[in-house]
Amino acid sequence: MTETLVKDYYSSQVRAEWRRLIQDAYHRLEFETTLHFLEKYLPEKGLILDAGGGPGRYTIELAKRGYQVILLDFTPANLEFARRQIRRAKLQDRVEGVVEGSIVDLSQFTSNSFDAVVCLGGPLSHVLEEHKRDQAISELIRLARKDAPIFVSVMGRLSLLVIELVLFQPEIEMPHFKEIRDTGDYQGSRGFTACHFFLPEELRQAFENQGVTVLEMVGLEGIGSHHDRKVNQLAKNEQRWKIWLETHYQTCTHPSVVGISEHMLIVCRK
């Protein structure tokens, strides 16, 4: 049931999801900050799995940077769109595969076969059952070669509670608000699909339980979270924006900032 809800939602959001990360300065914070930490930890070359990569925004970016990439997603509409974008960018020689599959079961791939594994934008958040999330994490780790980096971003629970306060106060009286607050689980149906929203310590523990080393945790929107209008306004002033980005990168790994960000990234090494 959950998988059907998620697949149906993203089948209807292919173009919106493709545009989401570059539509304005605020949304580019998630994209550019993710790329910043990819650049910091990725090897100079190699084969990367983009697991749950949707319409292929990160696949194409990584391929442009010279990596060999395999894109996996479980929404056929995303994969069809990604193939067109890869052809349009003339990157077919660097994208070794565009394949259908779930991050919970990556058995189509051999263990220790990737120089890096990325799972970006929140695919792990769309796995509601805890044991399946643990299975997905185990699979992502299994595919990484020894010492390879693993990058996973998810949606933050505290951030969502702030959104409820700012934009959807009537929902605070509804049962789903307390379920999200207490468990992180949202069953879908009100404007978004089924999702598990993480606390930062929960995300870290889930990976440490699998025996990997956590290198960094990052708040991708940082202290600008929820201030999209102000961030977009600031970006129009080049000098102020430059200083703000310096501030963003100096603060986005602070534990309190990770906790309140809309999306948080964990960087691990196998």
Kinemage of the C-alpha trace (Angstrom):
@kinemage 1
@onewidth
@group {chain A} dominant
@subgroup {mainchain}
@vectorlist {calphas} color= white
{ca met a 1} P 0.000 0.000 0.000
{ca thr a 2} L 2.753 2.455 0.966
{ca glu a 3} L 4.814 1.661 -2.142
{ca thr a 4} L 1.761 2.218 -4.355
{ca leu a 5} L 1.075 5.595 -2.751
{ca val a 6} L 4.676 6.711 -3.243
{ca lys a 7} L 4.879 5.431 -6.810
{ca asp a 8} L 1.594 7.090 -7.769
{ca tyr a 9} L 2.667 10.380 -6.205
{ca tyr a 10} L 6.025 10.569 -7.946
{ca ser a 11} L 4.533 9.382 -11.239
{ca ser a 12} L 2.466 12.581 -11.150
{ca gln a 13} L 5.399 14.763 -10.065
{ca val a 14} L 8.141 13.880 -12.558
{ca arg a 15} L 8.633 17.322 -14.092
{ca ala a 16} L 8.095 19.095 -10.777
{ca glu a 17} L 10.723 16.910 -9.124
{ca trp a 18} L 13.127 17.488 -12.024
{ca arg a 19} L 12.751 21.261 -11.579
{ca arg a 20} L 12.561 21.268 -7.788
{ca leu a 21} L 16.266 21.480 -6.986
{ca ile a 22} L 17.020 24.342 -9.373
{ca gln a 23} L 13.812 26.374 -9.360
{ca asp a 24} L 15.166 29.136 -7.112
{ca ala a 25} L 18.010 30.010 -4.752
{ca tyr a 26} L 16.290 28.439 -1.748
{ca his a 27} L 15.854 25.039 -3.400
{ca arg a 28} L 19.331 25.211 -4.884
{ca leu a 29} L 20.665 25.216 -1.316
{ca glu a 30} L 19.722 21.543 -1.018
{ca phe a 31} L 21.268 20.754 -4.401
{ca glu a 32} L 24.464 22.801 -4.113
{ca thr a 33} L 25.120 21.799 -0.508
{ca thr a 34} L 24.738 18.141 -1.431
{ca leu a 35} L 27.175 18.615 -4.327
{ca his a 36} L 29.598 20.403 -2.003
{ca phe a 37} L 29.824 17.345 0.259
{ca leu a 38} L 29.893 14.938 -2.669
{ca glu a 39} L 32.922 16.821 -3.989
{ca lys a 40} L 34.529 16.620 -0.562
{ca tyr a 41} L 34.294 12.832 -0.210
{ca leu a 42} L 33.868 11.243 -3.648
{ca pro a 43} L 36.878 9.544 -5.218
{ca glu a 44} L 38.341 11.240 -8.274
{ca lys a 45} L 36.729 8.684 -10.582
{ca gly a 46} L 34.703 5.510 -10.447
{ca leu a 47} L 31.280 3.897 -10.675
{ca ile a 48} L 28.461 5.431 -8.614
{ca leu a 49} L 25.007 4.051 -7.850
{ca asp a 50} L 22.321 6.744 -7.732
{ca ala a 51} L 19.720 4.798 -5.740
{ca gly a 52} L 16.220 6.237 -5.791
{ca gly a 53} L 17.511 8.892 -8.169
{ca gly a 54} L 14.118 9.893 -9.556
{ca pro a 55} L 14.231 11.780 -12.871
{ca gly a 56} L 18.017 11.819 -12.833
{ca arg a 57} L 19.139 15.251 -11.664
{ca tyr a 58} L 22.101 13.893 -9.670
{ca thr a 59} L 22.870 11.158 -12.191
{ca ile a 60} L 23.348 13.748 -14.910
{ca glu a 61} L 25.382 16.040 -12.682
{ca leu a 62} L 27.697 13.210 -11.656
{ca ala a 63} L 28.059 12.016 -15.238
{ca lys a 64} L 28.974 15.541 -16.330
{ca arg a 65} L 31.764 15.424 -13.752
{ca gly a 66} L 33.227 12.340 -15.358
{ca tyr a 67} L 31.820 9.534 -13.193
{ca gln a 68} L 30.225 6.367 -14.500
{ca val a 69} L 26.721 6.165 -13.023
{ca ile a 70} L 23.878 3.694 -12.707
{ca leu a 71} L 20.473 5.221 -11.934
{ca leu a 72} L 17.929 3.140 -10.047
{ca asp a 73} L 14.365 4.192 -9.274
{ca phe a 74} L 11.105 2.330 -8.772
{ca thr a 75} L 8.900 4.773 -10.709
{ca pro a 76} L 8.841 3.956 -14.438
{ca ala a 77} L 7.763 7.511 -15.318
{ca asn a 78} L 10.911 8.868 -13.639
{ca leu a 79} L 13.113 6.417 -15.518
{ca glu a 80} L 11.552 7.246 -18.883
{ca phe a 81} L 12.072 10.957 -18.238
{ca ala a 82} L 15.655 10.371 -17.058
{ca arg a 83} L 16.538 8.454 -20.219
{ca arg a 84} L 15.399 11.414 -22.321
{ca gln a 85} L 17.407 13.876 -20.257
{ca ile a 86} L 20.520 11.681 -20.434
{ca arg a 87} L 20.216 11.494 -24.221
{ca arg a 88} L 19.629 15.234 -24.425
{ca ala a 89} L 22.796 15.846 -22.399
{ca lys a 90} L 24.684 13.335 -24.590
{ca leu a 91} L 25.833 11.377 -21.536
{ca gln a 92} L 24.807 7.866 -22.599
{ca asp a 93} L 28.444 6.711 -22.526
{ca arg a 94} L 28.760 7.623 -18.833
{ca val a 95} L 25.383 6.348 -17.621
{ca glu a 96} L 25.833 2.593 -17.619
{ca gly a 97} L 22.261 1.788 -16.678
{ca val a 98} L 18.825 3.213 -15.953
{ca val a 99} L 17.076 0.441 -14.061
{ca glu a 100} L 13.866 -0.141 -12.172
{ca gly a 101} L 14.104 -1.302 -8.581
{ca ser a 102} L 13.607 -0.518 -4.921
{ca ile a 103} L 16.279 0.566 -2.456
{ca val a 104} L 14.913 -2.099 -0.094
{ca asp a 105} L 16.001 -4.866 -2.476
{ca leu a 106} L 19.153 -4.214 -4.509
{ca ser a 107} L 19.852 -7.882 -5.167
{ca gln a 108} L 20.278 -7.198 -8.894
{ca phe a 109} L 23.685 -5.707 -8.002
{ca thr a 110} L 26.802 -7.500 -6.777
{ca ser a 111} L 28.207 -6.695 -3.339
{ca asn a 112} L 31.187 -4.327 -3.153
{ca ser a 113} L 30.695 -3.186 -6.754
{ca phe a 114} L 30.430 0.611 -6.463
{ca asp a 115} L 33.056 3.241 -5.707
{ca ala a 116} L 30.325 5.350 -4.068
{ca val a 117} L 26.618 5.005 -3.347
{ca val a 118} L 24.221 7.963 -3.209
{ca cys a 119} L 20.573 7.989 -2.164
{ca leu a 120} L 19.547 11.631 -2.331
{ca gly a 121} L 16.431 13.747 -1.967
{ca gly a 122} L 14.626 11.480 0.470
{ca pro a 123} L 14.007 7.967 -0.949
{ca leu a 124} L 14.775 6.409 2.447
{ca ser a 125} L 12.120 8.656 3.987
{ca his a 126} L 9.498 6.929 1.846
{ca val a 127} L 10.119 3.583 3.533
{ca leu a 128} L 7.725 3.621 6.481
{ca glu a 129} L 8.493 0.285 8.133
{ca glu a 130} L 11.587 0.503 10.325
{ca his a 131} L 12.816 -2.998 9.480
{ca lys a 132} L 12.596 -2.165 5.777
{ca arg a 133} L 14.540 1.058 6.328
{ca asp a 134} L 17.222 -0.971 8.070
{ca gln a 135} L 17.178 -3.407 5.156
{ca ala a 136} L 17.548 -0.535 2.668
{ca ile a 137} L 20.503 0.871 4.613
{ca ser a 138} L 22.085 -2.566 4.721
{ca glu a 139} L 21.662 -2.903 0.953
{ca leu a 140} L 23.177 0.507 0.222
{ca ile a 141} L 26.170 -0.366 2.387
{ca arg a 142} L 26.513 -3.853 0.885
{ca leu a 143} L 27.000 -2.445 -2.597
{ca ala a 144} L 29.768 -0.015 -1.622
{ca arg a 145} L 33.374 -1.150 -1.915
{ca lys a 146} L 35.560 -1.101 1.183
{ca asp a 147} L 36.330 2.496 2.222
{ca ala a 148} L 33.790 3.847 -0.296
{ca pro a 149} L 31.611 6.813 0.730
{ca ile a 150} L 27.846 6.504 1.118
{ca phe a 151} L 25.599 9.586 0.974
{ca val a 152} L 21.953 9.496 2.072
{ca ser a 153} L 19.606 12.442 2.530
{ca val a 154} L 16.223 12.306 4.246
{ca met a 155} L 13.459 14.638 5.381
{ca gly a 156} L 13.599 16.085 8.888
{ca arg a 157} L 10.913 15.660 11.537
{ca leu a 158} L 11.501 18.860 13.515
{ca ser a 159} L 11.426 20.806 10.278
{ca leu a 160} L 8.008 19.423 9.423
{ca leu a 161} L 6.636 20.435 12.823
{ca val a 162} L 7.811 23.978 12.132
{ca ile a 163} L 6.038 23.899 8.757
{ca glu a 164} L 2.835 22.848 10.517
{ca leu a 165} L 3.201 25.830 12.860
{ca val a 166} L 3.898 28.313 10.085
{ca leu a 167} L 1.594 27.115 7.303
{ca phe a 168} L -0.915 24.548 8.522
{ca gln a 169} L -1.972 25.387 12.077
{ca pro a 170} L -5.426 23.749 11.785
{ca glu a 171} L -3.674 20.421 11.186
{ca ile a 172} L -2.139 20.564 14.672
{ca glu a 173} L -5.514 19.342 15.996
{ca met a 174} L -5.579 16.389 13.596
{ca pro a 175} L -4.420 12.875 14.528
{ca his a 176} L -1.653 12.789 11.919
{ca phe a 177} L 0.156 15.695 13.609
{ca lys a 178} L 0.731 13.722 16.810
{ca glu a 179} L 1.707 10.637 14.833
{ca ile a 180} L 4.387 12.610 12.992
{ca arg a 181} L 5.519 14.287 16.217
{ca asp a 182} L 5.767 11.050 18.168
{ca thr a 183} L 6.873 8.532 15.517
{ca gly a 184} L 7.934 10.484 12.439
{ca asp a 185} L 5.437 8.553 10.312
{ca tyr a 186} L 2.974 10.170 7.930
{ca gln a 187} L 0.582 7.860 6.116
{ca gly a 188} L -0.072 10.220 3.208
{ca ser a 189} L -3.303 11.652 1.763
{ca arg a 190} L -3.016 15.367 2.632
{ca gly a 191} L -0.963 16.967 -0.140
{ca phe a 192} L 2.034 14.650 0.190
{ca thr a 193} L 2.710 10.955 0.011
{ca ala a 194} L 3.598 8.450 2.739
{ca cys a 195} L 6.799 9.461 4.476
{ca his a 196} L 8.954 8.895 7.532
{ca phe a 197} L 10.500 12.091 8.886
{ca phe a 198} L 13.779 11.559 10.723
{ca leu a 199} L 15.351 12.949 13.838
{ca pro a 200} L 19.104 13.407 13.278
{ca glu a 201} L 20.101 11.072 16.109
{ca glu a 202} L 17.759 8.425 14.685
{ca leu a 203} L 19.414 8.653 11.272
{ca arg a 204} L 22.924 8.474 12.720
{ca gln a 205} L 22.083 5.488 14.914
{ca ala a 206} L 20.518 3.600 12.012
{ca phe a 207} L 23.800 3.790 10.093
{ca glu a 208} L 26.105 3.229 13.054
{ca asn a 209} L 24.118 0.081 13.848
{ca gln a 210} L 25.227 -1.234 10.458
{ca gly a 211} L 28.903 -0.771 11.307
{ca val a 212} L 29.830 2.147 9.048
{ca thr a 213} L 31.731 5.261 10.129
{ca val a 214} L 29.696 8.465 10.088
{ca leu a 215} L 31.857 11.247 8.628
{ca glu a 216} L 29.417 14.158 8.585
{ca met a 217} L 25.820 15.112 9.108
{ca val a 218} L 24.594 18.153 7.225
{ca gly a 219} L 21.523 20.389 7.296
{ca leu a 220} L 21.066 20.972 3.584
{ca glu a 221} L 18.918 24.106 3.803
{ca gly a 222} L 20.774 25.071 6.975
{ca ile a 223} L 19.756 28.081 9.005
{ca gly a 224} L 17.814 29.270 5.962
{ca ser a 225} L 15.257 26.481 6.410
{ca his a 226} L 11.665 27.716 5.989
{ca his a 227} L 12.816 31.197 4.990
{ca asp a 228} L 12.468 30.668 1.265
{ca arg a 229} L 11.242 34.179 0.470
{ca lys a 230} L 14.072 35.826 2.384
{ca val a 231} L 16.680 33.480 0.941
{ca asn a 232} L 15.486 34.166 -2.603
{ca gln a 233} L 15.465 37.897 -1.898
{ca leu a 234} L 19.001 37.791 -0.488
{ca ala a 235} L 20.305 35.852 -3.493
{ca lys a 236} L 19.612 38.879 -5.704
{ca asn a 237} L 22.392 40.781 -3.905
{ca glu a 238} L 25.615 39.157 -5.069
{ca gln a 239} L 27.865 40.414 -2.259
{ca arg a 240} L 25.427 39.583 0.529
{ca trp a 241} L 24.700 36.199 -1.014
{ca lys a 242} L 28.396 35.350 -1.117
{ca ile a 243} L 28.740 36.130 2.590
{ca trp a 244} L 25.560 34.207 3.367
{ca leu a 245} L 26.804 31.101 1.557
{ca glu a 246} L 30.047 31.271 3.549
{ca thr a 247} L 27.911 31.440 6.681
{ca his a 248} L 25.756 28.560 5.483
{ca tyr a 249} L 28.729 26.249 4.925
{ca gln a 250} L 30.245 27.199 8.280
{ca thr a 251} L 27.051 26.344 10.156
{ca cys a 252} L 25.266 23.592 8.195
{ca thr a 253} L 27.014 20.772 10.089
{ca his a 254} L 26.150 22.147 13.533
{ca pro a 255} L 23.920 19.573 15.267
{ca ser a 256} L 21.148 22.065 15.964
{ca val a 257} L 21.096 23.165 12.327
{ca val a 258} L 21.006 19.580 11.076
{ca gly a 259} L 17.983 18.971 13.279
{ca ile a 260} L 15.862 21.843 11.965
{ca ser a 261} L 16.694 21.503 8.265
{ca glu a 262} L 14.077 20.336 5.794
{ca his a 263} L 16.555 17.798 4.447
{ca met a 264} L 19.526 16.303 6.253
{ca leu a 265} L 22.439 14.466 4.679
{ca ile a 266} L 24.496 11.743 6.320
{ca val a 267} L 27.916 10.916 4.877
{ca cys a 268} L 29.417 7.563 5.846
{ca arg a 269} L 32.388 5.410 4.952
{ca lys a 270} L 32.170 1.638 4.734
